[in-house]
Amino acid sequence: MLAQLNMNRNAYLNEAIAFYNRHQKRRLLAARLRTESALVADTSMEVLAEMEAIADEQILHEN
């Protein structure tokens, strides 16, 4: 395979390791994002409910 890629063994291994490291970094980042999103989901919904209540109050006072 290395002959077909016109690449020496060391360069091939370095490229494979770099690819694997990028893949793992993205995987870990995705897991972190899922965890942190779950942590803030409840707070985000509370803020949304409060803002909707304020908007509803403003509409009531305008009429």
C-alpha positions in Angstrom: 0.0 0.0 0.0 2.8 2.4 0.8 4.2 2.0 -2.7 0.8 2.9 -4.2 0.7 6.0 -2.0 4.3 6.9 -2.9 5.0 7.4 0.8 7.5 6.0 3.2 6.4 4.0 6.2 7.3 6.7 8.8 5.3 9.4 6.9 2.4 7.0 6.6 2.4 6.3 10.3 2.7 9.9 11.2 -0.3 10.8 9.0 -2.3 7.9 10.4 -1.6 9.0 14.0 -2.4 12.6 13.2 -5.7 11.5 11.7 -6.5 9.3 14.7 -5.7 12.2 17.1 -8.0 14.6 15.2 -10.8 12.0 15.2 -10.4 11.4 19.0 -10.3 15.1 19.7 -13.6 15.6 17.8 -15.1 12.7 19.6 -14.2 14.0 23.0 -15.4 17.5 22.1 -18.7 16.1 21.0 -19.1 14.2 24.3 -18.2 17.4 26.2 -20.7 19.4 24.2 -23.5 16.8 24.9 -22.7 16.9 28.6 -22.6 20.7 28.9 -25.7 21.1 26.8 -27.6 18.8 29.1 -26.3 20.9 32.1 -27.7 24.2 30.7 -30.9 22.8 29.1 -33.0 23.3 32.3 -31.7 26.8 32.9 -32.3 27.8 29.3 -35.9 26.6 29.5 -36.4 28.6 32.7 -35.1 31.8 31.1 -37.3 31.2 28.1 -40.4 30.8 30.3 -39.5 34.0 32.2 -39.1 36.0 28.9 -42.4 34.7 27.6 -44.1 35.7 30.9 -42.6 39.2 30.5 -43.8 39.4 26.9 -47.2 38.2 27.9 -47.4 40.9 30.6 -46.4 43.6 28.2 -49.2 42.5 25.8 -51.8 42.5 28.6 -50.8 46.0 29.7 -50.9 47.3 26.1 -54.6 46.2 25.7 
